[in-house]
Amino acid sequence: MKLRSQAAKKIWPVPNFSPGVAQLREKVLTEIKLVFEIPDLTFGQLIRRVNGKIAALVRFLAQSTVSARVALDYILKESKALDQRIRTLLAELGLRHRNSNRARLYLHNSLEGIGFVSVEETLVTAIVARGRYFAQNIKLEDLRSELSATELDPRAIARKVCEKYLLSVPEELNSRAAGQVVKEIWQNRWLAEWKRSVHKTKLDEAEVGAALSNLWIRQGNLSVRNARLGVSIQDNSVFTKAYVGHGTERNNECRQCNSAAETTAHIVSECPKYRATKMTARHDDVARNVYAVLAKRYQFEIPNYSSAVPSCVKSKTAELYWNFTFPSTRPLKACKPDLVCIDHSRREILIIEVAVSWFTRLKDMNDRKYRKYMVNGNETESDRGNTITDA
């Protein structure tokens, strides 16, 4: 059968698909390596660039997808295998995550995910969108007539894919809208898988504010190195001596203190070797960022990161204190908060205590900090009619 339509050049499938799949695999893996080698990219820029490269390559390949059952199953199987190979490569490049947390890798960053593109998801979306384009473009009427009774019809490909992946896409939708529906269905499935994971369950039990805890991923302003380390710590996949993949027979004591198992939680929040040095510096770095937000709000000068933070700055409307020891008429155990902001116009005093801890201890840390200063407020609240609230 000879096709007469010029549009067939863009729709007609390529008979031999194996070379195309191999080229896609090689090209995608090469592009990921090249993007990771680019200096000075933020994490958000890296994710967007990698996603753009992969999506463009996969959509190009989808334009020549054959509709025979064997070929269709082959390309879908290879796309899933390529996703696995990409996850392995990301681990080699430092973006480590547990396989049990796979859903978080592909979940959009607005839904607590990292937002990495899935080859399989992109391919399926492109095939469905291509089928709708072929069905609704008036310039392809002749071609639709010639292919309607064959397996080479892009509409047939789209229907087979929808059946295989249980996708319910209304027939009246255009190409763009159909693709968006497929993306939403896929994201809902990633979200459901993430919520079923053990890690997510532990986060919920610890009452962690997931949306705010992942805001740094959504904004993407961190360096690639710090972001990769942050993801590895959050997923508890750092190669420590007590890492679960190493087994239980080897010595797993911490190399710094030799007093506990060398787990991710121990290193980042418990090891006494780091308590007075790196943990204190990390605490102060977090507090400095909070100070900068308050200084900007009340129009105080924001100190350079290399300069010391002033212990007290004042204006007609506000006062801002940093590690300031407040005088009292009687001894108080807690009289030196990390930050204190006095807003004269609103008649409010904001006491801020910073704590950086492993997620399973956050609630206990919050309760401890709350009790530490609320005990000082009992007399003020009862005797003077002021109101004290937990922010």
Backbone torsions as a table, in degrees:
resi	resn	phi	psi	omega
1	MET	NA	129.7	-179.0
2	LYS	-107.1	126.5	-179.7
3	LEU	-85.7	137.4	-177.9
4	ARG	-98.5	-22.4	-174.0
5	SER	-75.2	137.3	175.9
6	GLN	-66.3	-29.9	-179.1
7	ALA	-65.3	-18.0	-179.2
8	ALA	-63.4	-24.1	-179.5
9	LYS	-62.4	-27.9	-179.3
10	LYS	-93.3	-19.3	-174.0
11	ILE	-104.9	-32.0	-173.1
12	TRP	-63.1	130.8	-175.3
13	PRO	-75.9	158.1	176.0
14	VAL	-87.3	124.6	-174.7
15	PRO	-62.2	-45.7	-176.4
16	ASN	-98.9	112.1	-172.1
17	PHE	-96.7	-19.7	-174.2
18	SER	-55.5	-47.5	178.9
19	PRO	-60.1	-38.1	-179.8
20	GLY	-64.1	-41.2	178.8
21	VAL	-65.5	-43.5	179.5
22	ALA	-62.8	-41.3	178.5
23	GLN	-66.0	-40.2	178.1
24	LEU	-61.1	-46.9	-179.1
25	ARG	-59.2	-47.9	-179.0
26	GLU	-65.0	-42.1	-177.7
27	LYS	-67.1	-43.3	-178.6
28	VAL	-63.7	-47.5	-179.2
29	LEU	-64.0	-37.8	178.2
30	THR	-65.8	-43.2	-179.2
31	GLU	-63.0	-39.7	179.2
32	ILE	-62.7	-45.2	178.8
33	LYS	-61.1	-41.7	-178.4
34	LEU	-65.6	-41.2	-179.5
35	VAL	-65.7	-39.8	179.8
36	PHE	-66.7	-20.1	179.8
37	GLU	-86.6	-10.1	-179.2
38	ILE	-70.9	122.9	-179.0
39	PRO	-75.5	155.4	171.2
40	ASP	68.8	13.2	174.1
41	LEU	-79.4	141.0	169.5
42	THR	-79.0	167.5	-179.3
43	PHE	-63.7	-39.6	178.4
44	GLY	-63.3	-42.1	177.8
45	GLN	-63.6	-39.3	179.8
46	LEU	-63.9	-47.0	-179.5
47	ILE	-61.6	-45.2	-179.2
48	ARG	-64.1	-39.2	-178.8
49	ARG	-69.2	-44.9	178.3
50	VAL	-62.8	-44.5	179.0
51	ASN	-59.9	-42.2	179.4
52	GLY	-63.5	-40.8	179.9
53	LYS	-64.9	-49.4	-177.2
54	ILE	-64.7	-46.7	-177.2
55	ALA	-60.4	-41.7	-179.7
56	ALA	-64.0	-42.9	-180.0
57	LEU	-65.7	-41.9	-178.1
58	VAL	-69.0	-41.3	179.1
59	ARG	-64.3	-37.6	177.8
60	PHE	-62.2	-42.4	179.6
61	LEU	-67.4	-35.4	-178.8
62	ALA	-64.2	-24.1	-179.9
63	GLN	-66.5	-17.2	-178.3
64	SER	-120.6	25.8	-179.1
65	THR	-69.1	128.6	175.6
66	VAL	-78.1	155.3	-174.5
67	SER	-104.0	-4.5	176.5
68	ALA	-59.6	142.7	-174.4
69	ARG	-55.9	-44.2	-178.5
70	VAL	-62.5	-47.0	-178.1
71	ALA	-66.2	-39.7	-179.6
72	LEU	-65.7	-45.7	177.5
73	ASP	-61.8	-36.5	-179.2
74	TYR	-63.9	-48.7	-176.6
75	ILE	-67.8	-35.7	178.4
76	LEU	-69.3	-39.1	176.8
77	LYS	-64.0	-41.5	179.9
78	GLU	-68.0	-33.8	178.5
79	SER	-66.2	-38.4	176.6
80	LYS	-66.4	-40.4	178.2
81	ALA	-65.1	-35.3	178.7
82	LEU	-67.2	-37.3	175.4
83	ASP	-59.0	-42.1	178.4
84	GLN	-64.1	-41.4	179.2
85	ARG	-65.6	-36.9	178.3
86	ILE	-65.8	-41.5	179.0
87	ARG	-62.6	-37.9	176.3
88	THR	-64.4	-42.2	179.3
89	LEU	-64.9	-40.9	178.8
90	LEU	-60.6	-39.3	177.2
91	ALA	-64.1	-39.1	178.3
92	GLU	-66.3	-30.3	-179.5
93	LEU	-87.6	0.9	175.3
94	GLY	105.5	-11.1	178.8
95	LEU	-88.7	76.9	-173.1
96	ARG	-85.7	142.2	175.9
97	HIS	-154.6	153.8	178.8
98	ARG	-76.3	145.7	176.1
99	ASN	-61.4	-30.0	178.1
100	SER	-69.2	-16.7	177.2
101	ASN	-105.2	25.3	-178.8
102	ARG	-53.9	-39.8	-176.5
103	ALA	-59.5	-36.3	-178.3
104	ARG	-65.1	-31.5	179.8
105	LEU	-62.4	-40.5	-175.5
106	TYR	-94.5	-12.6	179.8
107	LEU	-70.2	139.5	-178.4
108	HIS	-60.4	146.5	-175.6
109	ASN	-66.5	-16.0	175.0
110	SER	-78.3	-10.3	-179.1
111	LEU	-114.6	29.2	178.3
112	GLU	79.0	11.2	-179.4
113	GLY	-99.9	-176.9	178.6
114	ILE	-92.6	-28.9	174.8
115	GLY	87.7	25.6	179.0
116	PHE	-80.8	145.2	-176.1
117	VAL	-78.4	143.5	175.0
118	SER	-102.8	128.2	179.8
119	VAL	-62.6	-44.6	-178.9
120	GLU	-62.2	-46.0	179.2
121	GLU	-62.0	-44.4	-179.4
122	THR	-64.4	-40.3	-179.9
123	LEU	-65.5	-46.1	179.2
124	VAL	-62.2	-43.8	178.5
125	THR	-60.3	-43.4	-179.3
126	ALA	-66.4	-38.3	179.9
127	ILE	-66.3	-43.4	178.9
128	VAL	-65.1	-44.6	179.2
129	ALA	-63.3	-37.8	179.0
130	ARG	-65.1	-38.7	177.5
131	GLY	-63.1	-39.7	178.7
132	ARG	-69.9	-36.6	177.1
133	TYR	-62.2	-44.0	179.8
134	PHE	-65.1	-35.1	-176.8
135	ALA	-74.9	-27.1	-170.7
136	GLN	-111.5	-12.1	-179.2
137	ASN	-75.4	118.9	-175.9
138	ILE	-67.4	-22.2	180.0
139	LYS	-73.4	-11.6	-177.7
140	LEU	-104.6	19.8	-177.3
141	GLU	-60.1	-45.6	179.9
142	ASP	-63.1	-41.7	-178.8
143	LEU	-67.7	-36.5	177.7
144	ARG	-62.2	-39.2	179.4
145	SER	-64.4	-39.6	-177.6
146	GLU	-72.9	-29.6	-175.5
147	LEU	-101.4	-5.2	-171.7
148	SER	-60.3	-30.0	-177.3
149	ALA	-100.9	13.0	-177.0
150	THR	-119.2	168.5	176.1
151	GLU	-83.2	0.8	-178.9
152	LEU	-89.9	1.9	-179.0
153	ASP	-73.4	120.9	177.3
154	PRO	-56.8	-26.2	176.5
155	ARG	-66.3	-37.0	177.9
156	ALA	-67.0	-38.4	177.1
157	ILE	-60.3	-47.4	-178.3
158	ALA	-61.9	-40.8	179.4
159	ARG	-64.5	-41.7	179.0
160	LYS	-62.7	-41.2	179.3
161	VAL	-65.4	-42.5	179.1
162	CYS	-62.6	-38.7	177.7
163	GLU	-67.0	-42.8	-177.3
164	LYS	-64.2	-39.8	-175.8
165	TYR	-102.2	9.4	178.0
166	LEU	54.7	51.3	-179.6
167	LEU	-101.7	124.5	177.5
168	SER	-102.6	101.4	-177.1
169	VAL	-120.2	115.7	-179.8
170	PRO	-54.1	137.8	-175.6
171	GLU	-65.4	-29.1	-174.3
172	GLU	-77.8	-8.9	-178.2
173	LEU	-71.6	145.5	176.2
174	ASN	-79.8	-177.7	-174.3
175	SER	-60.1	-48.3	-177.6
176	ARG	-64.9	-45.6	-178.2
177	ALA	-66.1	-38.3	178.5
178	ALA	-63.8	-42.7	177.8
179	GLY	-62.2	-37.9	179.4
180	GLN	-66.5	-38.3	178.1
181	VAL	-62.9	-43.1	178.8
182	VAL	-61.6	-42.8	178.7
183	LYS	-60.9	-43.0	-179.3
184	GLU	-65.0	-41.0	178.0
185	ILE	-61.6	-44.8	-178.2
186	TRP	-65.3	-41.3	179.0
187	GLN	-65.2	-37.1	177.0
188	ASN	-63.5	-35.4	178.4
189	ARG	-71.0	-40.2	176.0
190	TRP	-61.9	-41.4	-178.9
191	LEU	-64.0	-42.8	179.0
192	ALA	-63.9	-40.7	178.4
193	GLU	-65.2	-40.1	179.0
194	TRP	-64.3	-41.1	-179.1
195	LYS	-68.2	-25.2	178.5
196	ARG	-82.6	-12.3	-174.8
197	SER	-69.7	154.3	179.7
198	VAL	-63.7	-40.3	-177.6
199	HIS	-63.4	-44.8	179.2
200	LYS	-64.1	-38.6	178.2
201	THR	-61.4	-41.8	178.3
202	LYS	-65.0	-38.8	178.1
203	LEU	-63.1	-41.9	179.6
204	ASP	-66.3	-39.9	179.3
205	GLU	-64.7	-32.0	179.7
206	ALA	-84.3	2.0	179.2
207	GLU	57.0	41.5	178.0
208	VAL	-78.8	133.3	174.9
209	GLY	-75.1	90.4	-170.7
210	ALA	-62.2	-40.1	-177.3
211	ALA	-61.7	-46.8	179.8
212	LEU	-73.0	-32.8	-179.8
213	SER	-67.1	-24.6	-179.6
214	ASN	-106.3	12.2	-179.9
215	LEU	-61.9	-33.2	-179.5
216	TRP	-64.8	-31.4	176.5
217	ILE	-72.8	-42.2	-178.5
218	ARG	-64.3	-41.3	178.9
219	GLN	-74.0	-35.0	173.3
220	GLY	67.7	27.3	-175.3
221	ASN	-91.3	-3.8	179.4
222	LEU	-76.9	160.6	173.4
223	SER	-67.2	157.1	-179.6
224	VAL	-60.6	-41.1	-178.3
225	ARG	-61.5	-49.0	-178.2
226	ASN	-67.3	-37.2	180.0
227	ALA	-66.9	-42.1	178.4
228	ARG	-61.4	-41.3	178.6
229	LEU	-66.6	-39.6	179.2
230	GLY	-63.0	-42.1	177.9
231	VAL	-63.7	-42.3	-179.9
232	SER	-63.2	-39.6	179.2
233	ILE	-68.5	-45.2	179.9
234	GLN	-60.4	-38.6	-179.9
235	ASP	-86.4	2.3	178.8
236	ASN	55.2	44.7	-176.3
237	SER	-120.4	22.2	176.5
238	VAL	-73.8	139.6	-178.4
239	PHE	-75.9	76.1	175.1
240	THR	-90.1	173.6	179.3
241	LYS	-67.0	-27.5	-179.5
242	ALA	-97.5	13.9	179.0
243	TYR	-58.8	134.9	-172.5
244	VAL	-58.7	-28.7	-178.4
245	GLY	-72.3	-12.7	-178.9
246	HIS	-86.3	-8.0	-178.3
247	GLY	86.8	-175.8	-174.7
248	THR	-114.2	-3.3	-174.4
249	GLU	-81.6	-30.1	-176.0
250	ARG	-79.5	162.0	177.1
251	ASN	-68.6	123.5	-176.8
252	ASN	-113.5	18.1	179.8
253	GLU	-69.7	147.2	179.8
254	CYS	-60.1	132.7	-178.4
255	ARG	-72.0	-15.3	-178.3
256	GLN	-93.2	-45.5	-174.3
257	CYS	-112.9	-18.6	-179.8
258	ASN	54.5	29.3	-176.9
259	SER	-119.1	-6.2	-178.6
260	ALA	-158.6	168.3	178.4
261	ALA	-65.9	140.2	-177.3
262	GLU	-84.2	78.5	175.9
263	THR	-98.9	168.0	176.7
264	THR	-60.9	-43.5	-179.9
265	ALA	-61.1	-40.2	-180.0
266	HIS	-64.1	-43.4	-176.3
267	ILE	-67.0	-44.3	-172.1
268	VAL	-84.9	-15.7	-175.2
269	SER	-144.6	-3.1	-173.6
270	GLU	-127.9	-28.1	-172.0
271	CYS	-60.0	120.8	-178.7
272	PRO	-65.4	-20.8	179.7
273	LYS	-64.2	-31.9	-176.8
274	TYR	-101.0	-6.0	-169.7
275	ARG	-61.3	-42.2	-176.2
276	ALA	-90.5	-3.5	-177.0
277	THR	-119.8	-83.8	-173.8
278	LYS	-68.1	-36.9	179.5
279	MET	-69.1	-37.6	176.1
280	THR	-65.8	-41.7	178.3
281	ALA	-63.7	-40.4	178.2
282	ARG	-64.6	-42.8	177.1
283	HIS	-57.1	-46.5	-178.8
284	ASP	-67.6	-34.2	177.5
285	ASP	-62.9	-42.4	177.9
286	VAL	-65.0	-44.9	-179.4
287	ALA	-62.6	-37.0	179.0
288	ARG	-62.6	-37.6	178.4
289	ASN	-66.7	-39.2	175.9
290	VAL	-65.3	-41.3	177.4
291	TYR	-59.3	-42.3	-179.0
292	ALA	-62.8	-38.8	178.2
293	VAL	-63.6	-45.6	179.7
294	LEU	-68.0	-39.7	178.8
295	ALA	-61.8	-40.6	178.1
296	LYS	-66.2	-39.8	-178.4
297	ARG	-63.6	-40.0	-176.4
298	TYR	-102.4	13.9	173.0
299	GLN	62.3	39.5	170.0
300	PHE	-94.5	160.9	177.8
301	GLU	-71.0	134.8	178.0
302	ILE	-91.0	118.3	-177.2
303	PRO	-68.6	147.4	174.8
304	ASN	-63.2	150.4	-176.3
305	TYR	-60.3	-23.8	-179.2
306	SER	-90.3	-4.0	-178.3
307	SER	-102.7	157.8	177.6
308	ALA	-74.2	147.7	177.6
309	VAL	-83.5	129.1	179.6
310	PRO	-64.3	142.9	-177.1
311	SER	-71.4	-23.8	-178.3
312	CYS	-155.5	130.5	171.6
313	VAL	-132.4	143.2	-175.4
314	LYS	-135.6	152.1	170.8
315	SER	-140.8	-175.9	-179.6
316	LYS	-68.6	-25.1	-174.4
317	THR	-107.7	-16.4	-174.1
318	ALA	-154.3	160.6	173.7
319	GLU	-133.9	140.2	-178.5
320	LEU	-130.5	123.7	-175.8
321	TYR	-117.4	142.3	178.9
322	TRP	-125.6	116.1	179.7
323	ASN	47.9	44.4	-175.4
324	PHE	-97.5	130.3	177.4
325	THR	-85.8	113.1	-176.5
326	PHE	-84.4	131.0	178.0
327	PRO	-69.1	148.5	179.5
328	SER	-142.0	157.9	-178.2
329	THR	-76.4	-14.3	176.3
330	ARG	-145.6	156.3	-176.0
331	PRO	-59.3	135.4	176.5
332	LEU	-127.7	137.2	177.6
333	LYS	-69.0	-35.4	-176.7
334	ALA	-117.9	97.5	179.7
335	CYS	-136.3	16.5	-178.6
336	LYS	-136.2	73.5	179.7
337	PRO	-67.7	161.9	176.1
338	ASP	-63.0	-46.4	-179.1
339	LEU	-142.5	141.6	172.4
340	VAL	-135.7	129.6	178.0
341	CYS	-122.2	121.6	178.9
342	ILE	-107.6	115.8	180.0
343	ASP	-103.0	105.3	-176.5
344	HIS	-70.7	-35.7	-177.1
345	SER	-67.8	-35.3	-179.8
346	ARG	-98.3	-3.7	-179.6
347	ARG	55.3	51.5	-179.4
348	GLU	-130.2	145.8	172.7
349	ILE	-121.0	122.6	-179.3
350	LEU	-106.8	115.5	177.8
351	ILE	-102.8	122.5	-175.9
352	ILE	-119.4	123.6	173.9
353	GLU	-115.3	127.3	-178.1
354	VAL	-97.1	135.8	175.5
355	ALA	-140.2	129.8	177.0
356	VAL	-115.1	115.3	-173.3
357	SER	-144.1	168.4	172.6
358	TRP	-67.6	148.4	-168.1
359	PHE	-62.4	-26.4	-179.7
360	THR	-72.7	-12.6	-178.2
361	ARG	-112.4	4.1	-175.4
362	LEU	-62.9	-44.3	-178.3
363	LYS	-64.1	-43.5	177.9
364	ASP	-62.3	-40.0	179.3
365	MET	-65.0	-40.9	178.8
366	ASN	-63.2	-43.7	179.7
367	ASP	-63.6	-39.7	-179.5
368	ARG	-65.5	-43.8	178.7
369	LYS	-65.1	-37.9	-179.3
370	TYR	-64.1	-47.1	-179.9
371	ARG	-66.5	-30.2	-176.5
372	LYS	-59.0	-38.6	-176.3
373	TYR	-108.5	-22.0	179.0
374	MET	-66.1	-28.7	178.9
375	VAL	-63.1	-29.2	177.9
376	ASN	-74.8	-17.8	-174.7
377	GLY	-95.4	-2.7	-176.4
378	ASN	-61.5	-45.5	-178.3
379	GLU	-65.7	-44.6	-178.8
380	THR	-61.6	-42.3	-176.6
381	GLU	-68.1	-41.4	-175.0
382	SER	-80.6	-35.6	-172.8
383	ASP	-89.2	-28.5	-172.6
384	ARG	-114.5	1.9	175.2
385	GLY	77.0	13.5	177.4
386	ASN	-80.6	161.3	179.5
387	THR	-114.0	127.9	179.0
388	ILE	-113.7	127.4	-178.4
389	THR	-126.4	156.4	176.7
390	ASP	-92.8	111.1	-178.5
391	ALA	-72.5	NA	NA
